[in-house]
Amino acid sequence: MDQRLLGAVLRIAEALERLAPPPPAKVDLLAVDAFIWQAESARLYPVAEVSRVAIDLLRGIEGQKALLLANTLRFARGLVANNAMLWGARGMGKSSLVKAVHAVANGEAPGSLALIEIHREDIATLPELLRQVRGQPRRCLIFCDDLSFERGDADYKALKSVLEGGIEGRPANVLFYATSNRRHLMLRDMIENERSTAINPSEATEEKVSLSDRFGLWIGFHNCDQDTYFAMVEGYAAALGLPIDAPRLRAEAGEWSVTRGARSGRVAWQFIQDLAGRLGVRA
């Protein structure tokens, strides 16, 4: 080859190499206990301190706590566990419970479990996230809060492939938890469309073709009654050491729930935050 031509080819190759984006830096999953997946840069952003509520403060969901905690501890200990979907009433502690059981697992065995949050709008990039954590020595709990899919949204196919049926399969060191206000994650007409395209539509049921069926563990959350709501309020007040007697606390909490038109763990916590401020408690 002519030396001038060879030199030109080498210069072009070097220029293209400079323009190419650098490969994603290998993340150190042992650096911290929690990360946020940054889809744009395909990187994991470390979170120094997770915003969470202690598991003992989550009231009115004892059964749900027991199920998710047992599943999470099995996974953290290196045993087989299920992907889990937490669905149901708003404000009843679904996302708080996920973060709380992660803390319990790492309290039992420090460094055993990394929590990775992926945003709903980034679900299509989930396969890339799995590629980065596959084979890592630390177990990873991937968490998506408020997950649901609307008409015309095809991102659910990426999640279906990860949960079941993908050629690579879910990495052995990964578990996927999601919360949703919608039990089947997709609108009914989306489920019907899935059923109509099945190989044998006559044998395909809504449950089998709905995305939520790919989760091995379903945990339902329901609106709480007044006694449970008061138990939540009293638990929060005791934890913060608020100087207020029980009758006044209940009266004000009841009035607060009426103005909000709902009773839930979120409403109870918002009331306690307001009360703590009025009582002069510093953050």
DATATA-V726718 format. One record per pair of residues at least 24 apart in sequence whose C-alpha atoms are under 10 Angstrom apart, sorted by the first residue. I is the first residue (numbers start at 1). J is the second residue. D is the distance in Angstrom with one decimal. If there is no record, write none. Layout:
I,J,D
I,J,D
This chain:
24,132,8.8
25,132,9.6
26,132,7.6
26,133,9.2
27,132,8.0
27,133,8.4
27,136,9.6
28,133,9.9
28,136,9.2
28,138,9.7
29,111,9.3
29,113,9.3
29,114,6.9
29,115,9.6
29,116,9.8
29,133,8.4
29,136,7.9
29,137,8.5
29,138,6.7
29,139,9.0
29,140,8.7
30,111,7.0
30,112,9.1
30,113,9.2
30,114,7.9
30,136,9.8
30,137,9.0
30,138,7.2
31,111,9.3
31,114,9.7
32,111,8.3
32,114,7.7
32,115,9.3
33,102,9.1
33,103,9.0
33,106,8.3
33,110,9.2
33,111,6.8
33,112,8.8
33,113,7.0
33,114,4.9
33,115,6.3
33,116,8.7
33,140,9.6
34,99,9.8
34,102,9.5
34,113,8.7
34,114,5.5
34,115,4.5
34,116,5.7
34,117,7.9
34,140,9.3
34,141,9.3
34,142,9.9
35,114,7.6
35,115,6.2
35,116,4.7
35,117,6.3
35,118,9.0
35,142,9.4
36,115,8.4
36,116,5.5
36,117,4.8
36,118,6.3
36,119,8.4
36,142,9.5
36,143,9.5
37,116,6.7
37,117,6.1
37,118,5.3
37,119,7.6
37,122,8.5
37,125,9.4
37,126,9.2
37,129,7.5
37,142,9.5
38,117,9.4
38,118,7.9
38,119,8.8
38,122,8.4
38,125,9.6
38,129,9.4
39,118,8.4
39,119,8.8
39,121,9.2
39,122,6.1
39,123,9.0
39,124,9.2
39,125,6.5
39,126,8.8
39,128,8.9
39,129,8.5
40,122,8.9
40,125,9.3
42,125,8.3
42,126,10.0
42,128,7.5
42,129,7.4
42,132,9.0
43,128,9.7
43,129,8.2
43,132,8.8
44,116,8.1
44,117,9.3
44,118,9.7
44,129,8.5
44,132,9.3
44,133,9.9
45,116,9.2
45,117,9.7
46,116,9.1
47,115,9.5
47,116,9.4
50,99,7.9
50,100,9.8
50,103,9.2
50,115,9.4
51,96,9.0
51,99,8.3
51,100,9.8
52,95,9.1
52,96,6.2
52,97,8.7
52,98,9.3
52,99,6.1
52,100,6.5
52,103,8.8
53,93,9.4
53,96,6.4
53,97,8.1
53,99,7.8
53,100,6.4
53,103,9.6
53,236,9.9
54,96,8.6
54,97,8.8
54,99,8.8
54,100,5.9
54,101,8.9
54,103,8.2
54,104,8.8
54,239,9.9
55,96,8.3
55,97,6.9
55,98,9.5
55,99,8.7
55,100,5.1
55,101,7.0
55,102,9.8
55,103,8.5
55,104,7.9
56,100,8.9
56,235,8.7
56,236,9.9
56,239,9.8
57,100,9.7
57,231,9.7
57,232,7.3
57,233,9.5
57,234,9.7
57,235,6.1
57,236,6.6
57,238,9.7
57,239,7.9
57,265,9.7
58,92,8.8
58,93,7.0
58,94,9.9
58,96,8.1
58,97,7.5
58,100,8.9
58,231,9.8
58,232,7.2
58,235,8.5
58,236,9.0
58,265,7.6
59,92,9.1
59,93,8.8
59,224,9.9
59,228,7.2
59,229,8.3
59,230,9.7
59,231,6.9
59,232,5.4
59,233,9.1
59,234,9.9
59,235,7.8
59,236,9.6
59,264,9.9
59,265,7.7
60,92,8.5
60,93,9.4
60,221,9.6
60,222,9.5
60,223,9.6
60,224,7.1
60,225,9.1
60,227,9.2
60,228,5.6
60,229,7.8
60,231,7.9
60,232,7.4
60,264,9.3
60,265,8.4
61,92,8.0
61,93,8.1
61,94,9.4
61,97,9.2
61,220,9.6
61,221,7.5
61,222,8.9
61,224,9.2
61,228,9.3
61,265,9.8
63,219,9.1
63,220,9.8
63,221,9.9
64,93,9.9
64,94,9.1
64,97,8.6
64,218,9.7
64,219,6.3
64,220,7.5
64,221,7.7
65,93,9.9
65,94,9.7
65,97,7.0
65,98,9.2
65,100,9.3
65,101,8.1
65,219,9.4
66,101,9.7
67,217,8.7
67,218,9.6
67,219,7.9
68,97,8.1
68,98,7.8
68,101,7.3
68,102,9.9
68,177,9.8
68,217,8.5
68,218,9.6
68,219,8.0
69,97,8.7
69,98,8.7
69,100,8.8
69,101,5.5
69,102,8.4
69,104,8.1
69,105,8.1
70,101,9.0
70,105,9.7
71,101,9.5
71,217,8.8
72,98,9.1
72,101,6.9
72,102,7.4
72,104,9.1
72,105,7.0
72,113,9.2
72,141,8.7
72,175,8.8
72,177,9.9
73,101,8.1
73,102,8.6
73,104,8.3
73,105,5.7
73,106,9.1
73,108,8.7
73,109,9.4
73,112,9.7
73,113,9.5
74,105,9.2
75,105,9.1
75,112,9.4
75,113,8.6
75,139,8.0
75,140,9.3
75,141,9.0
75,172,9.8
75,173,8.6
75,174,8.8
75,175,7.8
76,102,9.0
76,105,6.5
76,106,8.1
76,108,9.3
76,109,7.9
76,111,9.4
76,112,5.8
76,113,5.9
76,114,9.5
76,138,9.3
76,139,6.8
76,140,8.8
76,141,9.2
76,173,9.3
76,175,9.9
77,105,8.7
77,108,9.6
77,109,8.2
77,112,7.7
77,113,9.2
77,139,9.3
78,112,9.1
78,139,8.1
78,172,9.3
78,173,8.4
79,172,9.9
80,172,8.8
80,173,10.0
80,175,9.8
81,174,9.9
81,175,7.7
81,216,8.7
81,217,9.2
82,175,7.2
82,176,8.2
82,177,9.0
82,214,9.9
82,215,7.1
82,216,5.1
82,217,6.0
82,218,9.7
83,141,9.4
83,142,9.6
83,163,7.9
83,174,9.1
83,175,5.6
83,176,5.0
83,177,5.8
83,178,8.5
83,214,8.2
83,215,5.2
83,216,5.5
83,217,6.2
83,218,8.9
84,143,9.7
84,175,8.3
84,176,6.6
84,177,4.9
84,178,6.5
84,179,8.6
84,212,9.2
84,214,9.2
84,215,5.5
84,216,6.2
84,217,4.5
84,218,5.9
84,219,7.5
85,143,9.9
85,144,9.7
85,147,9.5
85,176,8.5
85,177,5.8
85,178,4.9
85,179,5.7
85,180,7.5
85,183,8.7
85,184,9.8
85,185,9.7
85,212,7.3
85,213,9.5
85,214,9.4
85,215,6.3
85,216,8.2
85,217,6.3
85,218,5.1
85,219,6.3
85,220,8.5
86,145,9.5
86,146,9.5
86,147,9.9
86,177,7.7
86,178,6.2
86,179,4.6
86,180,6.3
86,181,8.4
86,182,9.6
86,183,8.5
86,215,9.9
86,217,8.4
86,218,6.2
86,219,4.8
86,220,6.0
86,221,7.3
87,146,9.0
87,147,9.5
87,178,8.3
87,179,5.6
87,180,4.7
87,181,5.3
87,182,6.3
87,183,5.6
87,184,8.8
87,185,9.0
87,212,9.8
87,218,7.5
87,219,6.3
87,220,5.2
87,221,6.1
87,222,8.9
88,179,8.5
88,180,6.7
88,181,4.8
88,182,6.5
88,183,6.7
88,219,8.4
88,220,5.5
88,221,4.6
88,222,5.9
88,223,8.4
89,180,8.8
89,181,6.1
89,182,8.9
89,220,8.3
89,221,5.6
89,222,5.1
89,223,5.8
89,224,9.1
89,264,8.5
90,146,9.7
90,180,8.7
90,181,6.5
90,221,8.3
90,222,8.4
90,223,8.0
90,262,9.8
90,263,9.9
90,264,7.7
90,265,9.0
90,266,8.2
91,181,9.8
91,221,9.3
91,222,9.6
91,223,8.7
91,262,9.5
91,263,8.7
91,264,5.5
91,265,5.6
91,266,4.6
91,267,7.2
91,268,9.3
91,269,9.7
92,221,6.5
92,222,7.2
92,223,7.2
92,224,8.0
92,263,9.0
92,264,5.4
92,265,5.0
92,266,6.5
92,267,9.0
92,268,9.9
93,179,9.9
93,221,8.3
93,264,8.4
93,265,6.2
93,266,7.3
94,145,8.7
94,146,9.4
94,178,9.0
94,179,6.3
94,180,8.4
94,181,9.5
94,219,9.2
94,220,9.1
94,221,7.5
94,265,9.9
95,143,8.9
95,144,8.9
95,145,6.5
95,146,8.4
95,177,9.5
95,178,8.3
95,179,6.5
95,180,9.3
96,265,9.8
96,266,9.8
98,141,9.4
98,143,8.0
98,145,9.5
98,177,7.7
98,178,8.8
98,179,8.9
99,143,9.1
102,141,8.1
111,138,7.8
111,139,9.1
112,137,9.5
112,138,6.5
112,139,6.5
112,140,8.7
113,138,6.5
113,139,5.1
113,140,5.6
113,141,6.8
113,173,9.4
113,174,9.6
114,138,7.0
114,139,6.3
114,140,4.7
114,141,6.0
114,142,8.3
114,174,9.6
115,139,8.9
115,140,6.0
115,141,4.9
115,142,6.0
115,143,7.1
115,175,9.8
116,140,6.9
116,141,6.0
116,142,4.7
116,143,6.0
116,144,8.7
116,176,9.5
117,141,8.4
117,142,5.9
117,143,4.8
117,144,5.9
117,145,8.0
117,177,9.6
117,178,9.9
118,142,7.0
118,143,6.1
118,144,5.3
118,145,8.0
118,178,9.8
119,143,8.5
119,144,5.9
119,145,7.1
119,146,8.8
119,147,8.5
120,144,6.3
120,145,7.1
120,146,7.2
120,147,5.8
120,148,7.8
120,149,9.0
120,155,9.3
120,178,9.7
121,147,9.1
121,148,10.0
121,149,9.8
121,155,8.4
122,155,8.6
123,147,9.3
123,155,6.3
123,156,7.6
123,157,9.4
123,158,7.0
123,159,6.9
124,154,8.6
124,155,5.2
124,156,7.7
124,157,8.2
124,158,5.6
124,159,7.5
125,155,9.0
125,158,7.9
125,159,9.4
126,155,9.8
126,158,7.1
126,159,7.3
126,161,10.0
126,162,7.9
127,158,7.3
127,159,8.4
127,161,8.8
127,162,7.0
127,166,9.7
127,168,9.7
127,170,9.4
130,162,8.7
130,168,9.9
130,169,9.8
130,170,7.8
130,171,7.1
130,173,9.7
130,174,8.0
131,168,9.6
131,170,9.9
131,171,8.6
133,171,8.1
133,173,8.0
133,174,8.0
134,170,8.6
134,171,5.5
134,172,7.8
134,173,6.9
134,174,7.8
135,171,7.4
135,172,8.0
135,173,7.2
135,174,9.6
136,171,9.6
136,172,9.8
136,173,7.4
136,174,9.6
137,173,7.8
138,173,7.0
138,174,9.1
139,171,9.6
139,172,8.3
139,173,4.6
139,174,6.0
139,175,8.2
140,171,9.6
140,172,9.4
140,173,6.0
140,174,4.8
140,175,6.4
140,176,8.5
141,173,8.5
141,174,5.9
141,175,5.0
141,176,5.9
141,177,7.1
142,174,7.0
142,175,6.1
142,176,4.8
142,177,6.2
142,178,8.4
143,175,8.6
143,176,6.0
143,177,4.9
143,178,5.7
143,179,8.3
144,176,8.0
144,177,6.5
144,178,4.8
144,179,6.6
144,180,9.0
145,177,8.4
145,178,5.7
145,179,5.0
145,180,7.0
145,181,9.9
146,178,7.3
146,179,5.2
146,180,4.6
146,181,6.9
146,182,8.9
146,185,9.5
147,178,6.4
147,179,6.0
147,180,5.1
147,181,8.0
147,182,8.3
147,185,6.8
147,186,9.5
148,178,9.6
148,179,8.8
148,180,6.4
148,181,8.0
148,182,6.9
148,183,9.1
148,184,8.3
148,185,4.5
148,186,6.1
148,187,8.7
148,211,9.8
149,182,9.4
149,184,9.5
149,185,6.0
149,186,5.1
149,187,7.3
149,190,9.0
149,211,9.8
150,185,8.7
150,186,6.4
150,187,6.5
150,189,10.0
150,190,8.2
151,186,8.0
151,187,7.0
151,188,9.6
151,189,8.1
151,190,6.6
152,190,8.4
153,186,9.4
153,190,9.3
156,185,9.0
156,186,8.6
156,211,7.5
157,211,8.7
159,211,8.2
159,214,9.2
160,209,9.9
160,210,9.4
160,211,6.4
160,212,9.1
160,213,9.6
160,214,7.0
160,215,9.7
161,214,9.6
162,214,9.4
163,211,9.1
163,212,9.8
163,213,9.7
163,214,6.0
163,215,7.3
163,216,9.5
164,211,9.9
164,213,9.8
164,214,6.4
164,215,8.9
165,214,9.7
176,215,8.6
177,215,8.7
177,217,9.4
178,212,9.8
178,215,9.2
179,219,9.5
179,220,10.0
180,220,9.9
181,220,9.7
181,221,9.1
182,212,9.6
183,210,9.7
183,211,9.7
183,212,7.2
183,213,9.9
183,218,8.9
183,219,9.7
183,220,8.4
184,209,9.8
184,210,6.1
184,211,6.5
184,212,5.1
184,213,7.9
185,210,7.8
185,211,6.7
185,212,6.4
185,213,10.0
186,210,7.3
186,211,7.3
186,212,8.6
222,264,9.1
223,262,8.5
223,263,7.1
223,264,6.6
223,265,9.4
224,262,9.1
224,263,6.3
224,264,6.1
224,265,8.4
225,262,9.9
225,263,7.2
225,264,8.6
226,254,8.2
226,257,9.5
226,263,7.2
226,264,9.3
228,263,8.9
228,264,8.7
228,265,9.1
229,253,8.6
229,254,8.8
229,257,9.0
229,262,9.9
229,263,6.1
229,264,6.3
229,265,7.0
229,266,9.9
229,267,8.7
229,268,6.7
230,254,8.0
230,263,9.3
230,264,9.8
230,265,9.8
230,268,8.0
231,265,9.8
231,268,9.3
232,264,8.5
232,265,6.5
232,266,9.6
232,267,9.6
232,268,6.3
232,269,8.0
232,272,9.8
233,264,9.8
233,265,8.2
233,267,9.1
233,268,5.3
233,269,7.0
233,270,9.6
233,271,7.9
233,272,6.8
234,268,9.1
234,272,9.1
235,268,9.7
235,269,9.9
235,272,10.0
236,265,9.9
236,268,8.1
236,269,7.1
236,271,9.8
236,272,6.9
236,273,9.3
237,268,9.8
237,269,9.2
237,271,9.9
237,272,6.6
237,273,9.4
237,275,9.0
237,276,8.4
240,272,8.9
240,273,9.8
240,276,8.2
240,281,8.6
241,276,9.3
241,281,9.2
242,272,9.0
242,275,8.5
242,276,6.7
242,279,7.6
242,280,9.5
242,281,7.8
243,276,9.1
243,279,7.6
243,280,10.0
243,281,9.5
244,275,9.6
244,276,10.0
244,279,8.7
249,275,9.0
